[in-house]
Amino acid sequence: MAEGRATMPQPPSPDLAARIARLEAIEEIKALKHRYLRACDTKDPKEFRACFITSGASIDFDRLGAFDDADGIVKVFERIALRQVDGENVILDMHHGMHPDITVHGEGRASGRWTLKFRQVNLLDNTETVSTGEYDDEYVVEDGRWKMSKCHFRRFWAITRPIGDDCRIEQQDPRDP
């Protein structure tokens, strides 16, 4: 090598098609998690359920419970997220998934970790909660689409504070166009 010349880094060894397939899988998994988080906030139990495998998913949502199938957490979701008083939602949620760390383990199998930034307004208790934690997920391809086969969440911390009388809350049903 001539003095003063930098060497160019060598490209990774896997073939281009395999690298593209891995990147496509990661992007599809990110889209899956975003559909899941959006379903939480728009109070859409059908789309929420569609993010999980048909049967046998391992679900552990910390204080909300652990389940050996997604149907159990869907019932909890419906009980909490869909609760209304006088036609108005009483639980208002905002889920922000960030810092995805996704590893593709082979064709049709992957795992991932996500940080959750969560905010909830509870109009029954007149409180606002801000919290964060981490998802530990596993993904598989089922019927040609990535689905969650494992979704475990561990909360790191939360702050709950009262909503004062001077606070004005406006809402529109997220399911309305």
N, C-alpha and C positions, 0 to 999 in steps of 0.2 A: 504494500500500500504506500502510495506517495505521501510524503510528509505534508500535513496540513489539510488533507482531504478527509472529509467525514464519510463514514460508510452508511449506506441506506439500510434501514431496518428491513429485515426479511418478512414477507407476508406470513400469516399463520399457515400451518400445514394443512388443515382440513380443506377439502375442495370447496369451491365457491358455492355450489348448490347446497351443500350441507350447512355452510355458514348462513346463507340466505334463509334456509328453512328454519334454522334456530332463531334468527332475528324475527322472522314472521311469527313463529310460535310465541315469542316474548311479547310482541305487539298484540297478538290475539288474546293473550292472557291479561295484559293490561286493559284491553277493551272489556273483557269479562268482568274484571274487578270494578271498572268504572260503571258498567251496567248494574252490578250488584249495589254499589254505593248510591247510585241514582235511584234505584228501586226502593232503597231504604228511605230516601228523602222525599220521593214522590208518592210514598205509601202504596206501592204496587206489589201486593203479595204474589201475584202470578209471575211477574218478571223476577222477583226475589227468589222464588222457588226454582225457576228455570236456570238459575246460575249454578245449581248443585246437580250432582249425578242423580239419576232416577231413584236409586235406593242405596242405602248403606253409607252415606256420608258421615264422617266423624266431625261433630260440631261441639265446640266448647266455647261458650261466650261468657266465661267468668261468672259474674253475678246473675246472668240471665239463664244459666243452666247448661248442661251437657246432654247431647243427644246422639243416638247412633243412626239417625236418619234426618234429613232436612225437614221433613214434615213437622217434627216437634218444634223446631225454632220458628217455622212459619206460623204456627198457632200462637206462639209468644209474640211474634211480630204483629200479627193481626190484633191481638188483645191490647197491645200497647199503642202501636202506631195509628191504628184506625179508630181509636176511641174518640167519640165526639160527645159534646154537650150542646144542646140547642142547635144542632147542625154545624157546629164549628169544631175543628180539630183541637184537642187539648194538649197534645204532645207534638211539638215542632222540633224536628231534628235537622242537623246539618253534619254530614259525614264528608271529610276530606281525606282521601287516601293519598299518601305521598311516600317518597323514597322507596319505590319498588326495587326489590332485590330478587330477581327471578333466575332460576337455574333450570335449564332443560336437561333432563337426565337421559333422554332417549326419545325415540319416536312415541308420541302420545303420553309422555310422563314428564312432569315438572314440579318444582316446588317454589315457594316464594314467601317473602316477608314484606310487610307494608307497615308503615307508621300511620296511625289514625289520629286525626285531629277532629274532635267531636264537640258539638255544641247542642244542647237541648234546652228548650223552653218548656216548662211544665206549668200549664195554666190551672191545673187542679191545686197544686201546692204553691203557685206563684213563686217559682224558683227558676233560676237559670244555672245550668251546669256546663262547665267547660272541662274537658278531659282529654287525655291522650293515652295511647297504648300501642300494642303491636299485634298484627295478624301474623299467624304462622299457617300457611296454606299449602295444600298439595292439589295438583291439577291432573286431570286425565282427559283424553279425547273420548267423547261418547257421542255417537250418532254424528260424527264429523265435526263436532264443536268442542272447544275446551270447556270443561266444567270443573267446579271445585269438588274434590272428593274428601278434603279435610279443610276445615276453617276453624282455627282456634284463636281466640282473642284474649289477651291479657292486658288489663288496664294498669297503667303506671301511676297515674295520679288524677285527681279531680278536684275542682273547686265548685261548690254550690253556694249560691248567694240568693237572697230574696229579691224579688222584683218589686220595686217600690210603686206606690200609687201614682207617681208622676210618670211612669213608663207607659207608653202607648204601643200596643202590639196590633199590627194589621196583618191579615193573612188572606191568601187566596188559595183555594183548593188546588194543590199541585197537579191534580188529574184533570182539571179544567183546561181547555185549550186557550 
